[in-house]
């Protein structure tokens, strides 16, 4: 699963009073860069939720079956897999802002093209390209937020970014359902027909474009170390470690360099723990395959199984997204009572029968209840899983591990929907949920096999 920011719960004393004294004021006095980036994240969240609700529905309205829709849903993840590394390298070379501006223009462009084309090859091609150009957001947004904030502001800003993307962005499900209904009322056609759904996809594209326009005012933070210094240090067998130096004016972090000084220390010759990486990544790949088999096609499943119109579908998934986001805030309470590994594996085991319940539910209310419970559990373990994974390796290996996790996500959300679409077309709608449940039984079993007998690593006690 994609890794999230460290919760850093162990560093907080008297949480309520600290929240009032530090967290809230820090969010009220931020650099302009941060507000611009958070604004774009809000638009991105709306785009993701609206397109998730309407895009597959649109392809279904063209007459395509679930096997093709499964492949179509996998295309953005394949595009992201192809584009992640070269986009990251390009961002390091030419800067973050140009690529962020480019994705704010090209992502809505190719999303709109997806809503215009009708042939299978063009649908697959535009979906692939749309996933490729969207990668620039994921590669540049978080680095820019980190580089534009002080250490005291950083955790709160990253938490706010996640909330805007997943929590507030979930409100886009309402728009994704309401817009086709509105257009259908004007045209006197069914909301499940092609033209109203096409306008829903256009709306998703419009959010990214409009919310991306203020990015022109973004000021790229200066790099901590210039290229010549970095090259010399690497050739000398050393690594450059920036010295923390808070800016004089927190309101100008986005335009000043808060890491002007650096020191060169010998590079660690610590080998990459290949087997440890595999132990962490293989269960995650299995998990994301199971999640992808269900999540990527869950909206179209409700349409095919219960004949829901876009408006009703939007309400269902808006509630699911908001409630899941709020429930995820309780994760630290569970971690205090159980170990991270026990919580992760227990939740995954419990989620497996919920997937089966959704797939075989005889009534809509029962299927909705199963989906809500599954969503709650999924969001509960998101930060816990991330913390557990990062604690297994040293700080010098965490960025590398995070990069590999993005690869497992892309592969899992490519293979999972493809398998699920084939099963729904050639066997039955419910069998894709059985496949997802099997993956969610296998993933925690692998985690327990690899880690249950291991002694707590020293990295887990880092403050």
N, C-alpha and C positions, 0 to 999 in steps of 0.2 A: 504494500500500500504506500502511497506517497507519504513521505515523512513530513511531520509538522514541527513547529517550533518547540524547543524545550520548555517544559512548564516551569522549571526552576522553583518548584514548591518548597524545597528545603531551605531556601534563602529568605523566606518570608516569615517575619515574626509579627504577631498581633496584626493579622491580615486586614481587618476592617479599618483600623486606624491608619495603617500604612497606605491602604488604597486611597483613603481620603486625602492624606498629606502629600503623596507622591504621584500616584498613577494618574488621577484626574487632572491635576495641574499640568503634568507633563504632556497630556494629550491636548490641552488647551493652548499650549505655547510651542508650536512645532514649526519647522522650516516650511517654506512654501512648497518645496519639492514633495514633502510628505503628503500635504493636502492634495496636490495634483495627482500623485500616485494612488492615494486612497480613493479619490473620485473616479479614476479610471478603473480601479478594481471593482467599485460598485457597478459601473456599467458592464464590466466583464461578467460579474455575477449574474446580472439580469440576462445578458446574452446567452450564457451557458444554460440557465434554467429554461428560458423561452425556447431556445433551439432544441434542447433535450425533449421538450414536450411536443413540439410541432414538426420537427424535421423528419423523424421516422414516420410520423403520422402522415406527413405529406407524401413520402415515398410509398406508403401503403395505399394512399388514395389514387396513386398512379397505376395500381394493379399489381405491384410486386409482392411476392410472398415472403414469409419470415426468413427463409434461407438467404435470399438476396439482401434483405434488410440487415441481417446479422453481419454479412460481409461489409455492407455499406457503413454500419456502425463501427466496424473495426478500422476503417480507413483513416480517420483522424489520429488514432493511436499509432498506426503504422507510420503516418507522416511525421508525428512527433518523435518517434523512434529514429527515423532517418535524419531529422533536422536538429536534434538536441545537441549533439557534439559539435557539428560545424557552426551552428548558430552561437553556441557558447564561445567558441574560439574567435568567431568574427566579432562578438561583443567585446571581448578582451582586447581586440586589435583596434577597432574603430570607435569603441565607446558604446554605452548602453542606450543613450537617447535616440540615436538614429534608428536602431533596430526596434525600439519601442514605438516610435512614430510609424515605422513601416508596418508593424503588425497591427497598429490601430487603423491603418488604411486598408491593408490587404486582407485581413481577416474578415471584416464585413463585406468586402468586395466578393470574395470567393464564397462566402456564406449566401450572399444574394444570388450568385450564379447557380449555387446548388438548388435554389428555389425556382430557377427559370428553366433549367435543363430537365429533360424527361427520359432520355435514353440511358440505358444501363451503363455503358462505358463512360459517358460524360458525368453521370452521377458519382461513379466511383472515383474518377479522376479529380473532380472538383472537391470532393470530400477529402481525398488524400492531400491535395494541395492546401486546403483550408487548415488541416491539422498541422502541416509543415510550417505554414506562416504563423500559426498561432503559438508555436513553440517559443517564439521570441519573447512573448509575455512572461512565460514561466522562467525563462533564462535571465531576464533583465529586471523584473519587478522587485524581487526580494533583494538582490544585490544593491539596487538603487536605494531601497528603503534602509538597508543596513548602513550604507555609505553616507546617507543623509541625516542620520540620527546619532545622538550621543548614546553612550552605554546605558544611561539611566532611562532614556526614552525608548530604547530598542524593543524590549519585551512587550511593552504596552502597545507599541505601534504595530508589531507583527501580529499580536493577538487581534487588534482592531482590523487589520487587513484580512485575516482569516474569517472574522465574523461578517465583514461586509461581503466577502466573496460567497460564503456558504449560507450565512443566516439571512441577511438582507437580500442577497441575490435570490434566495428561494421565493421571494415575493414575485419574481418573474413568472413563476408558474401560474399565478393568477392572470397576469397579462397574456401569457401564452394560451390560456384557455378563453379569455374574454375577447381578444382581438378577432379570432376566427368566428366566434359567435356574433360579434358586432357586424363584421363584413357579411356574414351569411344573412343577417337580418336585412341589410341594405339591398343585397342582391336577390333575396328571396330564394336562397338555395340552402342545402344542408351544410351545417358547420363542418361536417366530415368530408366535404368535397374538396377538390384540389385548389380552387381559387382562394377560398378563405384561409386555408392552411398555408398557402404560399405567402399571403400577407402576414401571417404570424411569423414566418421565417424572416421576412423583410424587417419586421419590427425588431427581431433579435439582432440583425445586422446593424440596424440604425442605432441601437444603444451603444454598441462598441464604437461606432464612428463618432457620434456626438460627444460621448464622454471622453473620447480620445483627443478631441480638438484642443483642450487646454494643455495637453502635453507639449505643445510648441513653446510654452513658457517655462518648461523644465530647464534647469541648469545642471549640467552634469558635474558631479563632485570631482575634484582633482584626485588623481591617483596618489596613493601613499608613497610609492617609490617610482621613479622614472624608469623608462625602458633601459637606458644605458646602465644604470646602477643594478637593475635586476639581472641583466645579461652578464655583467661582470661577476656578480655574486654567484650565479649558477655555474659559470665557467670555473670559478675558483673552488667549487664544491661546497657552497654555502647556501643557506636559505635566508631570506630577508624577513625579519620579524618586526612589524610595526610597533612603535611605542605609543600607548594610549595617551592622547593629549586632547582634552576637551576644548572646544572652541570658546573664545571669550564671549561670543554672543550666540546663544542657542537658537535664536531666530534666524541666524544666517548660516546654519550648518550646511544647507544646500549649496551655498556659494563659496564657503571657505573650506580649507583643508584641515580636518581635525586629526590628520595623521601625517604631519609634515616631517617628522623625524623617524628614522628607522635605525635599527642596529642589525649587524650581520653576525650570525652565530653559525657554528658548524652544522652542516646538514646531517640529520639522523640517517643512519644506514639501516634503520629498522625495516625488515622485509614485510611485504604485503602478506597478511595471513590468508592465503587463498582458501584453505579448508574452512576457516572460520567464516569467511565471506559466503562460501557456498552453503554452510549450515544456516546462515541467516537468510540468504536470498532464495533458496529452493522452496522453503515453506511459504515465503511471501509470493513467489510466482504462482504456486498452487492456489493460494488464497485469492489472488487477484483474478485468476482464471475463473474461479467460482463466483466471485463478485461480478466480474464482467459478464458472465453468462446470464446473470439475473438483472443487474442494474441497467445495463445498456439497452435491454429490451423490455424493461418492466412496464413502460408506458404503453407500448404497442401490445403487450400481453393483456393489459386491462381493456384495451380497445377490442381485441379479437375475442376475448373470453366473455366480457360483460357488455360489449357494444356501447361504451361510454363516449360521450361527445367531449370536445375540448374543454368546455367550461367546467364540467364536473371533474375532469381529469386534473385540471389546474388547481382546483381547490384541494383535492386529495393530496397532491404532492407539495403544495405550499405548506400545509399543516405538517406534513412529514418532515420537510426540510427545517422549518422553524423549531419544531419540537425537538428534533434530533440535535440541532445546534445547541439548544438550551440544556438538553440532557448531558451533552458532552462535558459541560462545566462541572459535573459531579465526579469526574474521573479521579481527581485527587483524593476524594473521600473513600473511594473503593481501594485505592492503592495503599492507604493507611492501614487497611484491614487485611489485605491479601498481597502477596508478592505480585510483581508485574507479570511474570510468566504464568502464574496460576490464574490471574484475572484474564489475560489474553486467551489462553487455551480454553478456559471454562466458557467464556463468551462465544468463542468460535464453535465449540461443541453445541452450545444451546441454540446458536443461530441456524445450524443445519436443519433441525426439524421445522423451524419456522419457514425456511425456504420450501420445504415439502408442503407445509400447510398452505402457503400462498398458491402453489401450483395446483393443488387438489381441492381447494376450498369450494364448497358447493354454492356458496352465496357471496355476494359482493362485500357485505359488512365483515365477514370472517376473513376474506382475502385482504381487506384494508387493515384490519387489526393485526394480521400477520406481517404485513409490510411495515406498519408503524413500529412494531416490536423489533423487527429486523433492523430498521433504520436506527432506532435508539441504541441497540447493542453495537452496531457498526461504528457509530460516532463515539460511543463510550471508549472503545479501545484504540481509536486513532492516535491520540497523543501518548497513550501508554505504550503502544507498540513502537512508536518512534523513539521514546525515551529508552525502552529496553534495548533496541537495536544499537543506538548510539553509545550505550553504556558498555557494550561488549567489546568495543575497540578503543584504541587510544585516540587522543585529540588529533594526532597527525593523520589518522586514517578515516576520520568521520566524513569529510567532504567527499572522499572517494566512495565510501559506502553509500552516501546519499545519492551520488550519481548513478550507482548501480541499481539503487531502488527505483529510480525513474525509468530505467530500462525494464525492470521486471514489471512495472506498472504498464508500460506501453505494450510489452509482449502479452501480458495477461489479458489486457483489455482489447487485444487484437484476436487472440486465439479463443478466448471465452465466448464473445458474442458470435463468432463464426460457427463454433460448435453448437451453441444454443440455437442459432437460426436454422441450422441443418436439422437438429432434433425436432424443433417445432414444426417444420415442414414435412419431414419424412416419417416421424413417429407420432408425436402429439405435442400440444402446447405445454403439458405438464412435465414432460421428460427433461426439459432444459433445467427445471428447478431441481430435479433429482441429481443431475450432473453437478449443479452448483452446491447442493448439500453434500455430495460425495467429496468435493474439493474442500469444503469446510470441515469435514471430518478428518481428511488426510493431512491438511496443513497443521493443525495443532498436534496431531500425533507425531509428525516430523519434528516439530519444535520440542516436544517433550523428550523424544528420542535423543536429540542433539544436546539439550541444555538442562534437563531435569537433574542429572547427577553431578553437574558442575558446581564448583564452589563459587560463591559470589566474587565477581571480578573486582579489582581495585577501582576501576573506573566508576563503579556504581556508588562509591562513597565520595566522589568529587562534589564539592559544594558549588 
